Amino acid sequence: MFGNLFGDFEKKQNEMRAKLKEIVFDYDFSDGAIVVTANASREILNININPEKVNLADKEEVEDMVLEAVNRALEEAAIREASEMQQSINDILPGGMGGLGDLFK
């Protein structure tokens, strides 16, 4: 009985990992100065720096802006990941489990 339950759980985990990788978004920092493309697996896929909006000669400023943009993109990725995980938990739990799915919010 539990063997199949855990097998299904592992399968669902793998499906969730794949789904999170497919949720791709752009995080626009400072009105397009830096755009970070990430996914809900908290992977940074691309960083685009607009030289018309960023002083590339100021290395420290560029580094600070990239760092801030990446951190904010990762925060957004964590929010999207949590939302997908909550939905998945709600889908897995039987209807009679009440609000147990809300324990993971």
Secondary structure in CASP SS format (residue, H / E / C, confidence):
PFRMAT SS
TARGET T0000
AUTHOR 0000-0000-0000
METHOD secondary structure of the structure
MODEL  1
M C 1.00
F H 1.00
G H 1.00
N H 1.00
L H 1.00
F H 1.00
G H 1.00
D H 1.00
F H 1.00
E H 1.00
K H 1.00
K H 1.00
Q H 1.00
N H 1.00
E H 1.00
M H 1.00
R H 1.00
A H 1.00
K H 1.00
L H 1.00
K H 1.00
E H 1.00
I C 1.00
V E 1.00
F E 1.00
D E 1.00
Y E 1.00
D E 1.00
F E 1.00
S C 1.00
D C 1.00
G C 1.00
A C 1.00
I E 1.00
V E 1.00
V E 1.00
T E 1.00
A E 1.00
N E 1.00
A C 1.00
S C 1.00
R C 1.00
E C 1.00
I E 1.00
L E 1.00
N E 1.00
I E 1.00
N E 1.00
I E 1.00
N C 1.00
P C 1.00
E C 1.00
K C 1.00
V C 1.00
N C 1.00
L C 1.00
A C 1.00
D C 1.00
K H 1.00
E H 1.00
E H 1.00
V H 1.00
E H 1.00
D H 1.00
M H 1.00
V H 1.00
L H 1.00
E H 1.00
A H 1.00
V H 1.00
N H 1.00
R H 1.00
A H 1.00
L H 1.00
E H 1.00
E H 1.00
A H 1.00
A H 1.00
I H 1.00
R H 1.00
E H 1.00
A H 1.00
S H 1.00
E H 1.00
M H 1.00
Q H 1.00
Q H 1.00
S H 1.00
I H 1.00
N H 1.00
D H 1.00
I H 1.00
L C 1.00
P C 1.00
G H 1.00
G H 1.00
M H 1.00
G C 1.00
G C 1.00
L H 1.00
G H 1.00
D H 1.00
L H 1.00
F H 1.00
K C 1.00
END
